[in-house]
Amino acid sequence: MRQISYVMLSAVLVFSACKNEVFKKGKNGLEYKIISSGNGEKIKAGNFMQIHVGQYYATGKMDSLLSDSRTTTGPMIESLDSSSIPAGYYEILSQLKNKDSLIIRISTDSAFSKSPESMPPFFKKGHYLTTTVKVVNIFTSKQAADSARMAEMVLMQKRDSLKAAEILVKDDKELQAYFTKNNIKVVKAPQGTYVEIIQLGTGANIDTSVIVSTNYTGRTMDGKMFDSNTDPAKKHVEPFNVNMTTDRSLGGSVIKGWTDGLTLLNKAAKAKFYIPSSLAYGPRATEDIPANSILVFDIEVVDILNREQAKAAATAQMEKMKIKQKAYMDSMQRISKMKKDSSGVNK
C-alpha cells in the first residue's frame, strides 16, 4: 500500500504542477518545480542522494507512467557529480534538500532535437517527458552511501522473495483449476513443474550427468505458440540439446522448469510440462511472453547423451553452422558480382 501511495502521489504532483504551469526555466529546454520540505541544507557536490525516480509521458490530457523505482528497483543512490550529470540537471539537483520533491519536464521537441529519428513512434511533438524525484536521504560520505545501498539490496531481496512466493501460490491455484477443469493427471517434479506423461519411455530416468536431445513446442496458457523446433515456420527444425550437467562447455542453461521436469522422463518419453512463472522467465517479458507467465511445453525425449556423445554432437553442430555460414557468404559474393557485372553492362 505504501508503494502504491507513493506512485499515486507522484502522479498527483505531476498533474497538479502541469495544470498550474508553475515551472521555472532551466538549461537546454528543461523546466522544473521543487516542492520543498524545508529540511536541512542543500546537497553539496560530492554528496550522495538516495532518491526515488518516476518517469512519465505527458500529452497534456493524460500522463502515462513509463517507469517508477518504487515498484521496480527501489530507491537509487547517486553522487552529485558535475562530471557525470548533464549541466542542466546538475544545476537543478544541486538546489535540493533532504526530503524535497522535484518535477522536471522537457518537451519531446527539445529532448530529441539532436536525433529526431530516435524518438519513439508513439511520442508526439509538443508533448512532454516528465521526471519526478523524491529525495529519501542525503549522505556525505561514500561509506554511508554504500551501507545504505547494501541495506536496500537486502530489503529488495526480501520483497522479491515475498512477491515470488505470492506469484507461486497464484500460479499453483490457476494450474490446479486448469487440471481439474480439463481432467488432466499430472505428477509434480521436485522443484514444482507439473508433468503430464503422454507416452512412457524406456530405461532409467534422466539425471544431472547427461545431455538430453529433445523436440519441443512452447505455448502460453492461452494456447499461443511462442517457439518450436518442430515447426518449420520457426526455422530451427532440429533436436535441441538440454545440458543437465554443471559443465557449461557441454551447452548453455535453460529455464529451471525444463531441467526439473526432465528428471521424471526417460528415453523416448513424451510429456507436457506446466511450468510456473517462477521456474520460467519470471518478471522478464518478451515480445511473445508476458511477465510472470505460466508456460506449457510439449516435450519429446529424442535421445540421452553422455558427455563424449554430447561433445561429438556439439562439434558436428559447429561444423554444420560453418558450412551454412560459408554457403551464405558465397551466395552474397555471387550476388555482389552479378550486381557489378550488371552495372558494367548498363554503362
Sequence and secondary structure as in RCSB ss.txt:
>XXXX:A:sequence
MRQISYVMLSAVLVFSACKNEVFKKGKNGLEYKIISSGNGEKIKAGNFMQIHVGQYYATGKMDSLLSDSRTTTGP
MIESLDSSSIPAGYYEILSQLKNKDSLIIRISTDSAFSKSPESMPPFFKKGHYLTTTVKVVNIFTSKQAADSARM
AEMVLMQKRDSLKAAEILVKDDKELQAYFTKNNIKVVKAPQGTYVEIIQLGTGANIDTSVIVSTNYTGRTMDGKM
FDSNTDPAKKHVEPFNVNMTTDRSLGGSVIKGWTDGLTLLNKAAKAKFYIPSSLAYGPRATEDIPANSILVFDIE
VVDILNREQAKAAATAQMEKMKIKQKAYMDSMQRISKMKKDSSGVNK
>XXXX:A:secstr
 HHHHHHHHHHHHHHHHHHHT  EE STTEEEEEE    S B  TT EEEEEEEEEEE SS EEEEEETTTTT  
EEEE  TTTS HHHHHHHTT BTT EEEEEEEHHHHTSS GGGS TT  TT EEEEEEEEEEEESSHHHHHHHHH
HHHHHHHHHHHHHHHHHHHHHHHHHHHHHHHHT   EE TTS EEEEEE  BSS   TT EEEEEEEEEETTS E
EEESS GGGS  S EEEE SS GGG     HHHHHHHTT  BT EEEEEE GGGTTTT   SSS TT  EEEEEE
EEEEE HHHHHHHHHHHHHHHHHHHHHHHHHHHHHHHHHHHHHHHH 
